[in-house]
Amino acid sequence: MYRIEFEDGHKLFHLTVEGYWTMDDFKAFEADAVPTVEKLVRRWGSFRYLSDARRYPVQSPEVGLAFKGYGDWVGKANKGPVALIAGSVLNKLQAERVFQAPRVRIFMDLTDARKWLLEWPLP
């Protein structure tokens, strides 16, 4: 369902999500991810956030809204750049419509996303 990794040297939080989620799946993720992000904010101040959703299909409206709320919260808690990797052109277009901020970019390629993130100076 999801994997969270860190690259301390780059101050990079790397989230990989996949599969079709239920609200129980989202709640389990949120219970893990929120304290982790809070810990990184205390430790690093700001950090780079990479979300790899190439194997994460369009979700139910309920799960989609829950993730939108989580994304909004992350955007307020962390002032670093956010790169999202979409698995299809349709998913990329939908994500670009939902996540509109100067420090958020949607990609279809992991290498391009990492390059953009690592070039972004942290506050």
PATI-383765 format. One record per atom (N, C-alpha, C): residue number from 0; residue in one letter; atom name; x, y, z. Coordinates in steps of 0.2 Angstrom, whole numbers, plus 5000, padded with zeros to 4 digits. Layout:
N
<i:NUM&aa:a&at:CA&px:X&py:Y&pz:Z>
...
END
This chain:
123
<i:0&aa:m&at:N&px:5004&py:4994&pz:5000>
<i:0&aa:m&at:CA&px:5000&py:5000&pz:5000>
<i:0&aa:m&at:C&px:5004&py:5006&pz:5000>
<i:1&aa:y&at:N&px:5009&py:5007&pz:5005>
<i:1&aa:y&at:CA&px:5013&py:5013&pz:5005>
<i:1&aa:y&at:C&px:5020&py:5011&pz:5008>
<i:2&aa:r&at:N&px:5025&py:5015&pz:5006>
<i:2&aa:r&at:CA&px:5032&py:5014&pz:5009>
<i:2&aa:r&at:C&px:5034&py:5022&pz:5010>
<i:3&aa:i&at:N&px:5037&py:5023&pz:5016>
<i:3&aa:i&at:CA&px:5040&py:5029&pz:5018>
<i:3&aa:i&at:C&px:5048&py:5028&pz:5019>
<i:4&aa:e&at:N&px:5052&py:5032&pz:5015>
<i:4&aa:e&at:CA&px:5059&py:5032&pz:5016>
<i:4&aa:e&at:C&px:5062&py:5039&pz:5017>
<i:5&aa:f&at:N&px:5068&py:5039&pz:5019>
<i:5&aa:f&at:CA&px:5071&py:5046&pz:5020>
<i:5&aa:f&at:C&px:5078&py:5046&pz:5017>
<i:6&aa:e&at:N&px:5080&py:5051&pz:5015>
<i:6&aa:e&at:CA&px:5087&py:5052&pz:5013>
<i:6&aa:e&at:C&px:5090&py:5058&pz:5016>
<i:7&aa:d&at:N&px:5093&py:5057&pz:5022>
<i:7&aa:d&at:CA&px:5095&py:5062&pz:5027>
<i:7&aa:d&at:C&px:5100&py:5067&pz:5023>
<i:8&aa:g&at:N&px:5104&py:5065&pz:5019>
<i:8&aa:g&at:CA&px:5109&py:5069&pz:5016>
<i:8&aa:g&at:C&px:5106&py:5075&pz:5011>
<i:9&aa:h&at:N&px:5100&py:5073&pz:5008>
<i:9&aa:h&at:CA&px:5096&py:5077&pz:5004>
<i:9&aa:h&at:C&px:5090&py:5080&pz:5007>
<i:10&aa:k&at:N&px:5089&py:5079&pz:5014>
<i:10&aa:k&at:CA&px:5083&py:5081&pz:5017>
<i:10&aa:k&at:C&px:5077&py:5079&pz:5013>
<i:11&aa:l&at:N&px:5076&py:5073&pz:5011>
<i:11&aa:l&at:CA&px:5071&py:5070&pz:5006>
<i:11&aa:l&at:C&px:5067&py:5065&pz:5010>
<i:12&aa:f&at:N&px:5060&py:5066&pz:5010>
<i:12&aa:f&at:CA&px:5055&py:5062&pz:5012>
<i:12&aa:f&at:C&px:5052&py:5059&pz:5006>
<i:13&aa:h&at:N&px:5053&py:5052&pz:5005>
<i:13&aa:h&at:CA&px:5050&py:5049&pz:4999>
<i:13&aa:h&at:C&px:5045&py:5044&pz:5001>
<i:14&aa:l&at:N&px:5039&py:5045&pz:4998>
<i:14&aa:l&at:CA&px:5033&py:5041&pz:4999>
<i:14&aa:l&at:C&px:5031&py:5038&pz:4993>
<i:15&aa:t&at:N&px:5030&py:5031&pz:4993>
<i:15&aa:t&at:CA&px:5028&py:5027&pz:4987>
<i:15&aa:t&at:C&px:5021&py:5025&pz:4989>
<i:16&aa:v&at:N&px:5016&py:5026&pz:4985>
<i:16&aa:v&at:CA&px:5009&py:5023&pz:4986>
<i:16&aa:v&at:C&px:5007&py:5019&pz:4980>
<i:17&aa:e&at:N&px:5003&py:5014&pz:4982>
<i:17&aa:e&at:CA&px:5001&py:5010&pz:4976>
<i:17&aa:e&at:C&px:4994&py:5006&pz:4978>
<i:18&aa:g&at:N&px:4991&py:5004&pz:4973>
<i:18&aa:g&at:CA&px:4984&py:5000&pz:4974>
<i:18&aa:g&at:C&px:4978&py:5005&pz:4976>
<i:19&aa:y&at:N&px:4973&py:5001&pz:4976>
<i:19&aa:y&at:CA&px:4966&py:5005&pz:4977>
<i:19&aa:y&at:C&px:4965&py:5004&pz:4985>
<i:20&aa:w&at:N&px:4964&py:5010&pz:4988>
<i:20&aa:w&at:CA&px:4964&py:5011&pz:4995>
<i:20&aa:w&at:C&px:4956&py:5011&pz:4998>
<i:21&aa:t&at:N&px:4955&py:5009&pz:5004>
<i:21&aa:t&at:CA&px:4949&py:5010&pz:5007>
<i:21&aa:t&at:C&px:4951&py:5015&pz:5012>
<i:22&aa:m&at:N&px:4946&py:5018&pz:5016>
<i:22&aa:m&at:CA&px:4947&py:5023&pz:5021>
<i:22&aa:m&at:C&px:4951&py:5020&pz:5027>
<i:23&aa:d&at:N&px:4950&py:5014&pz:5028>
<i:23&aa:d&at:CA&px:4954&py:5011&pz:5033>
<i:23&aa:d&at:C&px:4962&py:5011&pz:5031>
<i:24&aa:d&at:N&px:4963&py:5010&pz:5025>
<i:24&aa:d&at:CA&px:4970&py:5010&pz:5022>
<i:24&aa:d&at:C&px:4973&py:5017&pz:5023>
<i:25&aa:f&at:N&px:4968&py:5022&pz:5021>
<i:25&aa:f&at:CA&px:4971&py:5029&pz:5022>
<i:25&aa:f&at:C&px:4972&py:5031&pz:5029>
<i:26&aa:k&at:N&px:4967&py:5029&pz:5034>
<i:26&aa:k&at:CA&px:4968&py:5030&pz:5041>
<i:26&aa:k&at:C&px:4975&py:5027&pz:5044>
<i:27&aa:a&at:N&px:4976&py:5021&pz:5042>
<i:27&aa:a&at:CA&px:4982&py:5018&pz:5044>
<i:27&aa:a&at:C&px:4988&py:5022&pz:5041>
<i:28&aa:f&at:N&px:4988&py:5024&pz:5035>
<i:28&aa:f&at:CA&px:4994&py:5028&pz:5032>
<i:28&aa:f&at:C&px:4994&py:5035&pz:5036>
<i:29&aa:e&at:N&px:4989&py:5038&pz:5037>
<i:29&aa:e&at:CA&px:4989&py:5044&pz:5040>
<i:29&aa:e&at:C&px:4992&py:5044&pz:5047>
<i:30&aa:a&at:N&px:4990&py:5038&pz:5051>
<i:30&aa:a&at:CA&px:4992&py:5037&pz:5058>
<i:30&aa:a&at:C&px:5000&py:5037&pz:5058>
<i:31&aa:d&at:N&px:5003&py:5034&pz:5052>
<i:31&aa:d&at:CA&px:5010&py:5033&pz:5052>
<i:31&aa:d&at:C&px:5013&py:5040&pz:5049>
<i:32&aa:a&at:N&px:5010&py:5042&pz:5044>
<i:32&aa:a&at:CA&px:5014&py:5048&pz:5040>
<i:32&aa:a&at:C&px:5014&py:5055&pz:5044>
<i:33&aa:v&at:N&px:5008&py:5056&pz:5047>
<i:33&aa:v&at:CA&px:5008&py:5063&pz:5051>
<i:33&aa:v&at:C&px:5013&py:5063&pz:5056>
<i:34&aa:p&at:N&px:5014&py:5059&pz:5061>
<i:34&aa:p&at:CA&px:5019&py:5060&pz:5066>
<i:34&aa:p&at:C&px:5026&py:5060&pz:5062>
<i:35&aa:t&at:N&px:5027&py:5056&pz:5057>
<i:35&aa:t&at:CA&px:5033&py:5056&pz:5054>
<i:35&aa:t&at:C&px:5035&py:5063&pz:5051>
<i:36&aa:v&at:N&px:5030&py:5066&pz:5047>
<i:36&aa:v&at:CA&px:5031&py:5073&pz:5045>
<i:36&aa:v&at:C&px:5032&py:5077&pz:5050>
<i:37&aa:e&at:N&px:5029&py:5077&pz:5056>
<i:37&aa:e&at:CA&px:5030&py:5082&pz:5061>
<i:37&aa:e&at:C&px:5037&py:5081&pz:5064>
<i:38&aa:k&at:N&px:5039&py:5075&pz:5065>
<i:38&aa:k&at:CA&px:5046&py:5074&pz:5067>
<i:38&aa:k&at:C&px:5051&py:5077&pz:5062>
<i:39&aa:l&at:N&px:5050&py:5076&pz:5056>
<i:39&aa:l&at:CA&px:5055&py:5079&pz:5051>
<i:39&aa:l&at:C&px:5055&py:5087&pz:5051>
<i:40&aa:v&at:N&px:5049&py:5089&pz:5052>
<i:40&aa:v&at:CA&px:5048&py:5097&pz:5053>
<i:40&aa:v&at:C&px:5052&py:5099&pz:5059>
<i:41&aa:r&at:N&px:5052&py:5096&pz:5064>
<i:41&aa:r&at:CA&px:5056&py:5097&pz:5070>
<i:41&aa:r&at:C&px:5063&py:5097&pz:5069>
<i:42&aa:r&at:N&px:5065&py:5091&pz:5065>
<i:42&aa:r&at:CA&px:5072&py:5090&pz:5064>
<i:42&aa:r&at:C&px:5075&py:5094&pz:5059>
<i:43&aa:w&at:N&px:5072&py:5095&pz:5053>
<i:43&aa:w&at:CA&px:5075&py:5098&pz:5048>
<i:43&aa:w&at:C&px:5072&py:5105&pz:5046>
<i:44&aa:g&at:N&px:5066&py:5107&pz:5049>
<i:44&aa:g&at:CA&px:5063&py:5113&pz:5048>
<i:44&aa:g&at:C&px:5059&py:5112&pz:5041>
<i:45&aa:s&at:N&px:5062&py:5112&pz:5035>
<i:45&aa:s&at:CA&px:5059&py:5111&pz:5029>
<i:45&aa:s&at:C&px:5063&py:5105&pz:5026>
<i:46&aa:f&at:N&px:5059&py:5102&pz:5021>
<i:46&aa:f&at:CA&px:5062&py:5096&pz:5018>
<i:46&aa:f&at:C&px:5059&py:5095&pz:5011>
<i:47&aa:r&at:N&px:5062&py:5091&pz:5007>
<i:47&aa:r&at:CA&px:5060&py:5090&pz:5000>
<i:47&aa:r&at:C&px:5055&py:5084&pz:5001>
<i:48&aa:y&at:N&px:5049&py:5084&pz:4998>
<i:48&aa:y&at:CA&px:5044&py:5079&pz:4998>
<i:48&aa:y&at:C&px:5043&py:5076&pz:4991>
<i:49&aa:l&at:N&px:5044&py:5069&pz:4991>
<i:49&aa:l&at:CA&px:5043&py:5066&pz:4984>
<i:49&aa:l&at:C&px:5038&py:5060&pz:4985>
<i:50&aa:s&at:N&px:5032&py:5061&pz:4981>
<i:50&aa:s&at:CA&px:5027&py:5056&pz:4982>
<i:50&aa:s&at:C&px:5027&py:5052&pz:4975>
<i:51&aa:d&at:N&px:5028&py:5046&pz:4975>
<i:51&aa:d&at:CA&px:5028&py:5042&pz:4969>
<i:51&aa:d&at:C&px:5022&py:5038&pz:4969>
<i:52&aa:a&at:N&px:5017&py:5040&pz:4964>
<i:52&aa:a&at:CA&px:5010&py:5037&pz:4964>
<i:52&aa:a&at:C&px:5009&py:5034&pz:4957>
<i:53&aa:r&at:N&px:5015&py:5031&pz:4954>
<i:53&aa:r&at:CA&px:5014&py:5028&pz:4947>
<i:53&aa:r&at:C&px:5010&py:5022&pz:4947>
<i:54&aa:r&at:N&px:5009&py:5019&pz:4953>
<i:54&aa:r&at:CA&px:5005&py:5013&pz:4953>
<i:54&aa:r&at:C&px:4999&py:5014&pz:4958>
<i:55&aa:y&at:N&px:4997&py:5020&pz:4958>
<i:55&aa:y&at:CA&px:4991&py:5022&pz:4962>
<i:55&aa:y&at:C&px:4986&py:5025&pz:4958>
<i:56&aa:p&at:N&px:4981&py:5021&pz:4957>
<i:56&aa:p&at:CA&px:4976&py:5023&pz:4952>
<i:56&aa:p&at:C&px:4971&py:5028&pz:4955>
<i:57&aa:v&at:N&px:4967&py:5031&pz:4951>
<i:57&aa:v&at:CA&px:4962&py:5036&pz:4954>
<i:57&aa:v&at:C&px:4958&py:5032&pz:4959>
<i:58&aa:q&at:N&px:4957&py:5035&pz:4965>
<i:58&aa:q&at:CA&px:4954&py:5032&pz:4971>
<i:58&aa:q&at:C&px:4946&py:5035&pz:4971>
<i:59&aa:s&at:N&px:4943&py:5032&pz:4976>
<i:59&aa:s&at:CA&px:4936&py:5034&pz:4977>
<i:59&aa:s&at:C&px:4936&py:5041&pz:4979>
<i:60&aa:p&at:N&px:4930&py:5044&pz:4979>
<i:60&aa:p&at:CA&px:4930&py:5052&pz:4981>
<i:60&aa:p&at:C&px:4932&py:5052&pz:4988>
<i:61&aa:e&at:N&px:4930&py:5048&pz:4992>
<i:61&aa:e&at:CA&px:4931&py:5048&pz:4999>
<i:61&aa:e&at:C&px:4939&py:5048&pz:5001>
<i:62&aa:v&at:N&px:4942&py:5043&pz:4998>
<i:62&aa:v&at:CA&px:4949&py:5043&pz:4999>
<i:62&aa:v&at:C&px:4953&py:5049&pz:4995>
<i:63&aa:g&at:N&px:4951&py:5051&pz:4989>
<i:63&aa:g&at:CA&px:4954&py:5056&pz:4986>
<i:63&aa:g&at:C&px:4953&py:5063&pz:4990>
<i:64&aa:l&at:N&px:4948&py:5064&pz:4993>
<i:64&aa:l&at:CA&px:4947&py:5070&pz:4998>
<i:64&aa:l&at:C&px:4951&py:5069&pz:5004>
<i:65&aa:a&at:N&px:4952&py:5063&pz:5007>
<i:65&aa:a&at:CA&px:4956&py:5062&pz:5013>
<i:65&aa:a&at:C&px:4963&py:5064&pz:5011>
<i:66&aa:f&at:N&px:4966&py:5061&pz:5005>
<i:66&aa:f&at:CA&px:4972&py:5063&pz:5003>
<i:66&aa:f&at:C&px:4973&py:5070&pz:5001>
<i:67&aa:k&at:N&px:4968&py:5074&pz:4999>
<i:67&aa:k&at:CA&px:4969&py:5081&pz:4997>
<i:67&aa:k&at:C&px:4970&py:5084&pz:5004>
<i:68&aa:g&at:N&px:4966&py:5082&pz:5009>
<i:68&aa:g&at:CA&px:4967&py:5085&pz:5016>
<i:68&aa:g&at:C&px:4974&py:5084&pz:5019>
<i:69&aa:y&at:N&px:4976&py:5078&pz:5018>
<i:69&aa:y&at:CA&px:4983&py:5077&pz:5020>
<i:69&aa:y&at:C&px:4988&py:5081&pz:5016>
<i:70&aa:g&at:N&px:4987&py:5081&pz:5010>
<i:70&aa:g&at:CA&px:4992&py:5086&pz:5006>
<i:70&aa:g&at:C&px:4992&py:5093&pz:5008>
<i:71&aa:d&at:N&px:4986&py:5096&pz:5009>
<i:71&aa:d&at:CA&px:4985&py:5102&pz:5012>
<i:71&aa:d&at:C&px:4989&py:5103&pz:5018>
<i:72&aa:w&at:N&px:4988&py:5098&pz:5023>
<i:72&aa:w&at:CA&px:4991&py:5099&pz:5029>
<i:72&aa:w&at:C&px:4999&py:5099&pz:5028>
<i:73&aa:v&at:N&px:5001&py:5094&pz:5024>
<i:73&aa:v&at:CA&px:5009&py:5094&pz:5023>
<i:73&aa:v&at:C&px:5011&py:5100&pz:5020>
<i:74&aa:g&at:N&px:5007&py:5103&pz:5016>
<i:74&aa:g&at:CA&px:5009&py:5110&pz:5013>
<i:74&aa:g&at:C&px:5010&py:5115&pz:5018>
<i:75&aa:k&at:N&px:5006&py:5115&pz:5023>
<i:75&aa:k&at:CA&px:5006&py:5120&pz:5028>
<i:75&aa:k&at:C&px:5012&py:5118&pz:5033>
<i:76&aa:a&at:N&px:5013&py:5112&pz:5035>
<i:76&aa:a&at:CA&px:5018&py:5110&pz:5040>
<i:76&aa:a&at:C&px:5025&py:5110&pz:5037>
<i:77&aa:n&at:N&px:5026&py:5109&pz:5031>
<i:77&aa:n&at:CA&px:5033&py:5109&pz:5027>
<i:77&aa:n&at:C&px:5033&py:5114&pz:5022>
<i:78&aa:k&at:N&px:5038&py:5118&pz:5022>
<i:78&aa:k&at:CA&px:5039&py:5124&pz:5017>
<i:78&aa:k&at:C&px:5043&py:5122&pz:5011>
<i:79&aa:g&at:N&px:5045&py:5116&pz:5011>
<i:79&aa:g&at:CA&px:5050&py:5113&pz:5006>
<i:79&aa:g&at:C&px:5046&py:5111&pz:4999>
<i:80&aa:p&at:N&px:5049&py:5110&pz:4994>
<i:80&aa:p&at:CA&px:5046&py:5108&pz:4988>
<i:80&aa:p&at:C&px:5043&py:5101&pz:4988>
<i:81&aa:v&at:N&px:5038&py:5100&pz:4984>
<i:81&aa:v&at:CA&px:5034&py:5094&pz:4983>
<i:81&aa:v&at:C&px:5034&py:5092&pz:4976>
<i:82&aa:a&at:N&px:5036&py:5086&pz:4975>
<i:82&aa:a&at:CA&px:5036&py:5083&pz:4968>
<i:82&aa:a&at:C&px:5031&py:5077&pz:4968>
<i:83&aa:l&at:N&px:5026&py:5076&pz:4964>
<i:83&aa:l&at:CA&px:5022&py:5071&pz:4964>
<i:83&aa:l&at:C&px:5023&py:5067&pz:4957>
<i:84&aa:i&at:N&px:5024&py:5061&pz:4957>
<i:84&aa:i&at:CA&px:5025&py:5057&pz:4951>
<i:84&aa:i&at:C&px:5018&py:5053&pz:4949>
<i:85&aa:a&at:N&px:5015&py:5055&pz:4944>
<i:85&aa:a&at:CA&px:5009&py:5052&pz:4941>
<i:85&aa:a&at:C&px:5010&py:5046&pz:4937>
<i:86&aa:g&at:N&px:5005&py:5041&pz:4937>
<i:86&aa:g&at:CA&px:5006&py:5035&pz:4933>
<i:86&aa:g&at:C&px:5003&py:5036&pz:4926>
<i:87&aa:s&at:N&px:5000&py:5041&pz:4924>
<i:87&aa:s&at:CA&px:4997&py:5042&pz:4918>
<i:87&aa:s&at:C&px:4996&py:5049&pz:4916>
<i:88&aa:v&at:N&px:4994&py:5051&pz:4910>
<i:88&aa:v&at:CA&px:4993&py:5058&pz:4908>
<i:88&aa:v&at:C&px:4987&py:5060&pz:4912>
<i:89&aa:l&at:N&px:4982&py:5056&pz:4912>
<i:89&aa:l&at:CA&px:4976&py:5058&pz:4915>
<i:89&aa:l&at:C&px:4977&py:5060&pz:4923>
<i:90&aa:n&at:N&px:4980&py:5055&pz:4926>
<i:90&aa:n&at:CA&px:4982&py:5056&pz:4933>
<i:90&aa:n&at:C&px:4986&py:5063&pz:4934>
<i:91&aa:k&at:N&px:4991&py:5064&pz:4930>
<i:91&aa:k&at:CA&px:4995&py:5070&pz:4930>
<i:91&aa:k&at:C&px:4990&py:5076&pz:4929>
<i:92&aa:l&at:N&px:4986&py:5076&pz:4924>
<i:92&aa:l&at:CA&px:4981&py:5082&pz:4923>
<i:92&aa:l&at:C&px:4977&py:5083&pz:4929>
<i:93&aa:q&at:N&px:4974&py:5078&pz:4932>
<i:93&aa:q&at:CA&px:4970&py:5078&pz:4938>
<i:93&aa:q&at:C&px:4974&py:5081&pz:4944>
<i:94&aa:a&at:N&px:4980&py:5079&pz:4945>
<i:94&aa:a&at:CA&px:4984&py:5081&pz:4951>
<i:94&aa:a&at:C&px:4986&py:5088&pz:4950>
<i:95&aa:e&at:N&px:4988&py:5090&pz:4943>
<i:95&aa:e&at:CA&px:4989&py:5097&pz:4942>
<i:95&aa:e&at:C&px:4983&py:5102&pz:4944>
<i:96&aa:r&at:N&px:4977&py:5099&pz:4943>
<i:96&aa:r&at:CA&px:4971&py:5103&pz:4944>
<i:96&aa:r&at:C&px:4970&py:5104&pz:4952>
<i:97&aa:v&at:N&px:4972&py:5099&pz:4955>
<i:97&aa:v&at:CA&px:4971&py:5099&pz:4963>
<i:97&aa:v&at:C&px:4976&py:5102&pz:4966>
<i:98&aa:f&at:N&px:4983&py:5101&pz:4964>
<i:98&aa:f&at:CA&px:4988&py:5104&pz:4968>
<i:98&aa:f&at:C&px:4992&py:5109&pz:4964>
<i:99&aa:q&at:N&px:4989&py:5115&pz:4966>
<i:99&aa:q&at:CA&px:4992&py:5121&pz:4962>
<i:99&aa:q&at:C&px:4995&py:5126&pz:4967>
<i:100&aa:a&at:N&px:5002&py:5125&pz:4967>
<i:100&aa:a&at:CA&px:5006&py:5130&pz:4971>
<i:100&aa:a&at:C&px:5013&py:5130&pz:4968>
<i:101&aa:p&at:N&px:5016&py:5136&pz:4969>
<i:101&aa:p&at:CA&px:5023&py:5137&pz:4966>
<i:101&aa:p&at:C&px:5028&py:5131&pz:4968>
<i:102&aa:r&at:N&px:5028&py:5129&pz:4973>
<i:102&aa:r&at:CA&px:5033&py:5124&pz:4975>
<i:102&aa:r&at:C&px:5030&py:5117&pz:4975>
<i:103&aa:v&at:N&px:5025&py:5116&pz:4971>
<i:103&aa:v&at:CA&px:5023&py:5109&pz:4969>
<i:103&aa:v&at:C&px:5023&py:5108&pz:4962>
<i:104&aa:r&at:N&px:5026&py:5102&pz:4960>
<i:104&aa:r&at:CA&px:5026&py:5100&pz:4953>
<i:104&aa:r&at:C&px:5024&py:5093&pz:4952>
<i:105&aa:i&at:N&px:5021&py:5092&pz:4946>
<i:105&aa:i&at:CA&px:5019&py:5085&pz:4945>
<i:105&aa:i&at:C&px:5023&py:5082&pz:4939>
<i:106&aa:f&at:N&px:5025&py:5076&pz:4940>
<i:106&aa:f&at:CA&px:5030&py:5073&pz:4935>
<i:106&aa:f&at:C&px:5027&py:5066&pz:4933>
<i:107&aa:m&at:N&px:5030&py:5063&pz:4928>
<i:107&aa:m&at:CA&px:5029&py:5057&pz:4926>
<i:107&aa:m&at:C&px:5035&py:5052&pz:4926>
<i:108&aa:d&at:N&px:5040&py:5055&pz:4928>
<i:108&aa:d&at:CA&px:5047&py:5052&pz:4928>
<i:108&aa:d&at:C&px:5051&py:5053&pz:4934>
<i:109&aa:l&at:N&px:5053&py:5048&pz:4938>
<i:109&aa:l&at:CA&px:5056&py:5049&pz:4944>
<i:109&aa:l&at:C&px:5063&py:5053&pz:4944>
<i:110&aa:t&at:N&px:5067&py:5052&pz:4938>
<i:110&aa:t&at:CA&px:5073&py:5055&pz:4938>
<i:110&aa:t&at:C&px:5072&py:5063&pz:4937>
<i:111&aa:d&at:N&px:5067&py:5065&pz:4933>
<i:111&aa:d&at:CA&px:5065&py:5072&pz:4932>
<i:111&aa:d&at:C&px:5063&py:5075&pz:4939>
<i:112&aa:a&at:N&px:5059&py:5071&pz:4943>
<i:112&aa:a&at:CA&px:5056&py:5074&pz:4949>
<i:112&aa:a&at:C&px:5062&py:5075&pz:4954>
<i:113&aa:r&at:N&px:5066&py:5070&pz:4955>
<i:113&aa:r&at:CA&px:5072&py:5070&pz:4959>
<i:113&aa:r&at:C&px:5076&py:5076&pz:4957>
<i:114&aa:k&at:N&px:5078&py:5077&pz:4951>
<i:114&aa:k&at:CA&px:5082&py:5082&pz:4949>
<i:114&aa:k&at:C&px:5079&py:5089&pz:4951>
<i:115&aa:w&at:N&px:5073&py:5090&pz:4949>
<i:115&aa:w&at:CA&px:5069&py:5096&pz:4951>
<i:115&aa:w&at:C&px:5070&py:5097&pz:4959>
<i:116&aa:l&at:N&px:5068&py:5092&pz:4963>
<i:116&aa:l&at:CA&px:5068&py:5093&pz:4970>
<i:116&aa:l&at:C&px:5075&py:5095&pz:4973>
<i:117&aa:l&at:N&px:5080&py:5091&pz:4970>
<i:117&aa:l&at:CA&px:5087&py:5093&pz:4973>
<i:117&aa:l&at:C&px:5090&py:5099&pz:4971>
<i:118&aa:e&at:N&px:5087&py:5102&pz:4965>
<i:118&aa:e&at:CA&px:5089&py:5109&pz:4963>
<i:118&aa:e&at:C&px:5086&py:5114&pz:4967>
<i:119&aa:w&at:N&px:5080&py:5113&pz:4970>
<i:119&aa:w&at:CA&px:5076&py:5118&pz:4974>
<i:119&aa:w&at:C&px:5080&py:5119&pz:4981>
<i:120&aa:p&at:N&px:5082&py:5126&pz:4982>
<i:120&aa:p&at:CA&px:5085&py:5127&pz:4988>
<i:120&aa:p&at:C&px:5080&py:5127&pz:4994>
<i:121&aa:l&at:N&px:5082&py:5124&pz:5000>
<i:121&aa:l&at:CA&px:5077&py:5124&pz:5005>
<i:121&aa:l&at:C&px:5077&py:5131&pz:5009>
<i:122&aa:p&at:N&px:5071&py:5133&pz:5012>
<i:122&aa:p&at:CA&px:5071&py:5139&pz:5016>
<i:122&aa:p&at:C&px:5075&py:5138&pz:5022>
END
